[in-house]
Amino acid sequence: MRTGLYPGTFDPITLGHVDIIRRAAVLVDRLVIGVAINRDKGPLFTLEERVAMIEAECAKLSAETGTEIVAHPFENLLIDCAKDVGASIIVRGLRAVTDFEYEYQMVGMNRALDSSIETVFLMADLQHQAIASKLVKEIARLGGDITKFVTPSVKDALKAKLG
């Protein structure tokens, strides 16, 4: 069984994330969505809320693709999380050149830590390239329309969280 790991903070999960998950699911038999605890980022949603949103969004994708998709919180090194879940590949989404520069460094470090785990980059679909959770939260906070960036249930969760 080929297992992949798609890590991120997912605060909140966006249509860009969903696109990468859908496309990654056809590459593996089991896709683990690694939900980074990352206290330094100060997420808007709690870990439990982020995991619940991911599980809700991924249930449909799992049924569509036939791939087992599970959420897995983690606070350790990404490469250690990959080992913990039995992943042979790490999936990363790229939006722009700046993403690539950061990811290029990460791949080098991860390969030095464990060269048996491969990293696969998936380019964000053109319609999702500008989406970033940070920007979605800012638009929502300022009363803008986020319909193009998140699913209806995530939009409702953001509205409820921001009041």
C-alpha positions as CSV (number, residue, x, y, z in Angstrom):
1,M,0.0,0.0,0.0
2,R,1.4,3.4,-1.0
3,T,0.9,6.1,1.6
4,G,1.3,9.8,1.0
5,L,1.5,12.7,3.5
6,Y,0.1,16.1,2.6
7,P,1.1,18.4,5.5
8,G,-0.1,21.9,6.3
9,T,-1.7,24.1,8.9
10,F,-5.1,24.2,7.1
11,D,-6.3,27.2,9.0
12,P,-8.8,26.9,7.3
13,I,-8.8,24.3,4.5
14,T,-9.4,26.1,1.2
15,L,-10.4,25.1,-2.3
16,G,-6.7,25.1,-3.2
17,H,-6.0,22.5,-0.5
18,V,-9.0,20.5,-1.7
19,D,-7.7,20.6,-5.3
20,I,-4.3,19.3,-4.2
21,I,-5.9,16.6,-2.0
22,R,-8.1,15.4,-4.9
23,R,-5.1,15.2,-7.2
24,A,-2.8,13.6,-4.7
25,A,-5.4,10.9,-3.9
26,V,-5.0,9.3,-7.3
27,L,-1.3,8.9,-6.7
28,V,-1.6,6.8,-3.5
29,D,-3.7,4.2,-1.8
30,R,-3.8,6.1,1.5
31,L,-3.4,9.9,1.9
32,V,-2.7,11.3,5.3
33,I,-3.5,15.0,5.8
34,G,-0.9,16.1,8.3
35,V,-2.4,18.9,10.4
36,A,0.4,20.9,11.9
37,I,-0.2,22.0,15.4
38,N,2.4,24.9,14.9
39,R,1.7,27.1,17.9
40,D,3.9,29.9,16.5
41,K,1.4,30.6,13.7
42,G,-1.4,31.3,16.2
43,P,-4.2,29.6,14.2
44,L,-7.7,31.0,14.2
45,F,-9.2,27.6,14.4
46,T,-8.3,25.0,17.1
47,L,-6.7,21.8,16.1
48,E,-9.9,19.9,16.7
49,E,-11.8,22.4,14.5
50,R,-9.2,22.1,11.7
51,V,-9.2,18.3,11.8
52,A,-13.1,18.3,11.8
53,M,-13.2,20.5,8.7
54,I,-10.6,18.4,6.9
55,E,-12.5,15.2,7.7
56,A,-15.8,16.7,6.5
57,E,-14.2,17.9,3.2
58,C,-12.2,14.7,2.6
59,A,-15.1,12.3,3.2
60,K,-16.5,13.2,-0.2
61,L,-13.1,13.0,-1.9
62,S,-12.4,9.6,-0.4
63,A,-15.7,8.3,-1.7
64,E,-15.0,9.8,-5.2
65,T,-11.4,8.5,-5.5
66,G,-11.6,5.3,-3.6
67,T,-8.5,6.4,-1.6
68,E,-8.5,6.3,2.1
69,I,-8.0,9.9,3.3
70,V,-7.3,10.6,7.0
71,A,-6.4,13.6,9.1
72,H,-3.4,13.2,11.4
73,P,-2.3,16.0,13.8
74,F,1.4,16.4,14.3
75,E,3.9,18.6,16.1
76,N,7.2,16.8,15.3
77,L,9.5,17.1,12.3
78,L,7.7,16.6,9.0
79,I,10.1,13.7,8.1
80,D,9.3,12.0,11.5
81,C,5.6,12.4,10.9
82,A,6.0,10.8,7.5
83,K,7.8,7.9,9.1
84,D,5.1,7.7,11.9
85,V,2.3,7.3,9.3
86,G,4.3,5.0,6.9
87,A,4.4,7.6,4.1
88,S,6.8,7.0,1.2
89,I,6.0,10.4,-0.4
90,I,5.3,13.8,0.9
91,V,2.9,15.9,-1.2
92,R,3.4,19.6,-1.5
93,G,1.3,22.1,-3.4
94,L,3.0,25.0,-5.2
95,R,1.4,28.3,-6.1
96,A,4.3,30.5,-7.2
97,V,8.1,30.7,-7.5
98,T,8.3,31.9,-3.9
99,D,6.7,28.6,-2.7
100,F,9.3,26.7,-4.8
101,E,12.2,28.4,-3.2
102,Y,11.1,27.5,0.3
103,E,10.1,24.0,-0.7
104,Y,13.4,23.4,-2.4
105,Q,15.2,24.1,0.8
106,M,12.8,21.8,2.7
107,V,13.3,18.9,0.3
108,G,17.1,19.2,0.7
109,M,16.8,19.1,4.5
110,N,14.3,16.2,4.4
111,R,16.4,14.2,2.0
112,A,19.4,14.6,4.3
113,L,17.3,13.3,7.2
114,D,15.8,10.4,5.3
115,S,16.5,9.9,1.6
116,S,13.9,7.1,1.3
117,I,11.0,9.5,1.5
118,E,10.3,11.3,-1.8
119,T,8.7,14.7,-2.2
120,V,6.2,15.3,-4.9
121,F,5.1,18.8,-6.0
122,L,1.7,19.5,-7.4
123,M,1.1,22.8,-9.0
124,A,-2.0,24.6,-7.9
125,D,-4.7,24.7,-10.5
126,L,-4.7,28.1,-12.2
127,Q,-8.0,29.1,-10.6
128,H,-6.6,28.4,-7.1
129,Q,-3.1,29.8,-7.4
130,A,-3.8,33.0,-5.5
131,I,-5.6,31.3,-2.6
132,A,-3.9,31.4,0.8
133,S,-5.6,30.7,4.1
134,K,-4.1,33.8,5.6
135,L,-5.7,36.0,2.9
136,V,-9.0,34.1,3.1
137,K,-9.1,34.9,6.8
138,E,-8.3,38.6,6.2
139,I,-11.0,38.9,3.5
140,A,-13.5,37.2,5.8
141,R,-12.5,39.4,8.8
142,L,-13.1,42.5,6.7
143,G,-16.5,41.3,5.5
144,G,-15.5,40.3,1.9
145,D,-16.9,37.5,-0.1
146,I,-14.9,34.3,0.3
147,T,-17.2,32.0,-1.7
148,K,-14.6,31.5,-4.5
149,F,-12.0,30.4,-2.0
150,V,-13.6,27.9,0.4
151,T,-16.5,25.4,0.6
152,P,-19.8,26.6,2.0
153,S,-19.3,24.7,5.3
154,V,-15.8,26.4,5.8
155,K,-17.3,29.8,4.9
156,D,-20.0,29.2,7.6
157,A,-17.3,28.2,10.1
158,L,-15.3,31.3,9.4
159,K,-18.4,33.5,9.7
160,A,-19.2,31.9,13.1
161,K,-15.6,32.2,14.3
162,L,-15.2,35.8,13.3
163,G,-18.7,36.8,14.6
